[in-house]
Amino acid sequence: MIDPLLAADEEPGLSAAPPSYLSGLNPEQLLAVQTTEGPVLVLAGAGTGKTRVLTSRLAHILASGRARPWQVLAVTFTNRAAGEMRERVAAISGADAGKLWLGTFHSVGVRILRAHADKVGLRPNFTVLDADDQLRLLKQVMADANLDPKRYPPPMVLAAIQGWKDRGLTPDKVPDEDDRAEGKAIGLYRLYQQRLLTVNATDFGDLLLLVLELFTHNADILTQYQERFRYILVDEYQDTNVAQYLWLRLLARKNGNLCCVGDDDQSIYSWRGAEIDNILRFEHDFPGATVIRLERNYRSTPHILAAASGLIAHNDGRLGKTLMPGRPADPGSTKVELRGVWNGEEEARFVAERIAELERHGQRLSEIAILVRAGFQTREFEERLMRVGLAYRVVGGPRFYERQEIRDALAYLRVIAQSADSLAFERIVNLPKRGIGDSTLQVVHKLARAQNLPLVDAVRRLLDTDDLKPRPKATLSALLDQFAAWAKLAEILSPAELAKTVLDQSGYLAMWRADPAPDAPGRVDNLKELVAALESFDSLTAFLEHVSLVMENDAQAGAEKISLMTLHGAKGLEFDVVFLPGWEEGLFPHPRALDEQGMRGLEEERRLAYVGLTRARERAIISHAAERRVYNQWMHPPPSRFLEELPGEHVERAQIRGLDARPPGLAERDTAWSAPKPAKPAATFQPGDRVFHQKFGYGRVLISDAGKLDIEFDKAGMKKVIDSFVAKA
């Protein structure tokens, strides 16, 4: 019996009159929809109608009879996008979109693996483990291998394993030179995979890796799917990893009808395994490919588009396209505004004032966004918006004081301020891990309830009994001694100095520094920003009261709210007005990206800047500060190199704000921050020159590059400053 999924279709035929779903498409969009045969790469610039093209192309293939729904594979990067596409295709083509193979790589992988589980050593009812279960399983494997988790942190090993899976590498294919954990990670990877099979489970990486293994070692199954999928469509191709690329190449080998839609200028997720080379080498990997560029942007004003195009043109690793206006020109449109401010506090004040002004003129708050490079930047904006009564929401994550690491740190401070705070004490009593288990806490809670005591007092009484086992008893005793010592320090140290001491001595900061998870460095940044926030307060009590007030901001449920988020989180969104603060060296481009990836990192940071600009429909406002407190240290960063790359005819440079906040004696330097370069000639400095900076003191120039200096200061260490802020000593 012939498998109906593999049955041949009748020859396709097109109706004489153009179907309605093709109306309104511009020539490039129409070409992308109708070029159905062979490999096709659609380079879809920001705001060029990518989603409509992808949906119309899929509908066209079905409506024209080129394939039945079950003979098309369409891959998106989110389940939500897949659901929306399914609905739109059904509405356009009338086809049974429920039979489409339409979903994320992982959902398609699950479907294939359940049909052929026995071929990869699984049963069809296998479980897909979440991140917590993956870590728990790896810890069991390490315990069986008698490996010390302190010496070989399980999250670090798991991150290495997932990275290898993203690259399509089974344990036997990982190069020895890529091994981690003192040469033990590959072996642990092998044991981990064996344990997954034993418990009939996969992790998310396996949903790609095992399908690759299935196709590679079972030619008949690969042939079945190659014949089934006459057409393959992929969205957001610039975000695919190596394993996903290898998958697609295998499936498209027979029919060759692979259409990938993406934008090399918006590839910003290398830290999640995305490989930009997948899209850059498309024509090489699929000879004879048709490349179609969608360059008519229907979102942003000509000034915004020209500024974004001028900026991204400085990247070498791109296929090249230039955005052009797709909507009628508006003679009243404004240029991209570049605003210099004196410091971070003034930046937040400026943004809040501009938003209030825009609201008075009828601008909806829901159409305004503040896009920051690093999560810690949200704090000053949150506090300013709260103070002036402008409702906001943090998109893609909790508000600053709601973040896990901040709440943990605040719990330490709450216990110091008020030892009877049992909720705070319970939160951090075993954080970082101290070997205080549930059974110990049950004993403490039992006494606290029986005698109506705070947990700290219950622990004190238990220390004089034999009700606790020796090890947790010693640990709790040491912890209470620490809190007693910190309480004494609170009487002589500033709140910021106290917080820094607590985070260091408790081991909490070190815990996150040792965590290899992608978000761990951001958590460390947030903790340092918390310390900086404490600088403005004279007492710990005043600060904790302030936090309580800030947390009340969400009372206006359902109200129009400003969107506050990172640039990474803004991809795919658009707003009337976009504020882009913090465009300074040492923040944007982010030094971590440069340290880890060099020029590739710089180009990804530039793509991130491009993404930020192209989120704006009507106004894009960039700001940079002459002075910024970063991790409790005052910095005088040069403006971001990206500002110099913006085409001047599309940028309006405003004068510096906040001169009342400038340090004494720097009035003559104010104009240096109204543009990316100093407004007056500065002294010429050479490596080795001895210099003086008003805040950092004496130092020696290490690198001098186009007015930007790397200086090793005698007391402040390495700093980056512009030359107009120092004098020869």
KAKA-V515501 format. One record per run of one state. SS is the DSSP state (hx for helix, st for strand, lp for the rest). FROM is the first residue (numbers start at 1). TO is the last residue. If there is no record, write none. Layout:
BEGIN
ss={SS/SS}
from={FROM/FROM}
to={TO/TO}
END
This chain:
BEGIN
ss={lp/hx/lp/hx/lp/hx/lp/st/lp/hx/lp/hx/st/lp/hx/lp/hx/lp/st/hx/lp/hx/lp/st/lp/hx/lp/hx/lp/hx/lp/hx/lp/hx/lp/st/lp/hx/lp/hx/lp/st/lp/hx/lp/hx/lp/st/lp/hx/lp/hx/lp/hx/lp/hx/lp/st/lp/st/lp/hx/lp/st/lp/st/hx/lp/hx/st/lp/hx/lp/st/lp/hx/lp/hx/lp/hx/lp/hx/lp/hx/lp/hx/lp/hx/lp/hx/lp/hx/lp/hx/lp/st/hx/lp/st/lp/st/lp/hx/lp/hx/lp/st/lp/st/lp/st/lp/hx/lp/hx/st/lp/hx/lp/hx/lp/st/lp/st/lp/st/lp/st/hx/st/lp}
from={1/4/7/20/23/27/35/40/45/50/64/69/72/77/79/94/97/100/101/105/116/117/121/127/129/131/145/154/167/171/174/176/179/185/199/201/203/206/218/219/229/231/235/237/240/242/252/258/263/264/267/270/273/277/281/282/286/290/295/296/298/302/313/324/326/336/344/361/365/368/373/375/389/392/395/400/403/404/418/422/429/438/452/455/463/470/490/495/506/508/514/520/535/540/556/562/567/571/575/581/584/585/591/598/599/614/616/631/633/636/639/640/641/645/648/651/658/659/662/667/674/690/694/697/706/708/714/717/723/726/729}
to={3/6/19/22/26/34/39/44/49/63/68/71/76/78/93/96/99/100/104/115/116/120/126/128/130/144/153/166/170/173/175/178/184/198/200/202/205/217/218/228/230/234/236/239/241/251/257/262/263/266/269/272/276/280/281/285/289/294/295/297/301/312/323/325/335/343/360/364/367/372/374/388/391/394/399/402/403/417/421/428/437/451/454/462/469/489/494/505/507/513/519/534/539/555/561/566/570/574/580/583/584/590/597/598/613/615/630/632/635/638/639/640/644/647/650/657/658/661/666/673/689/693/696/705/707/713/716/722/725/728/729}
END
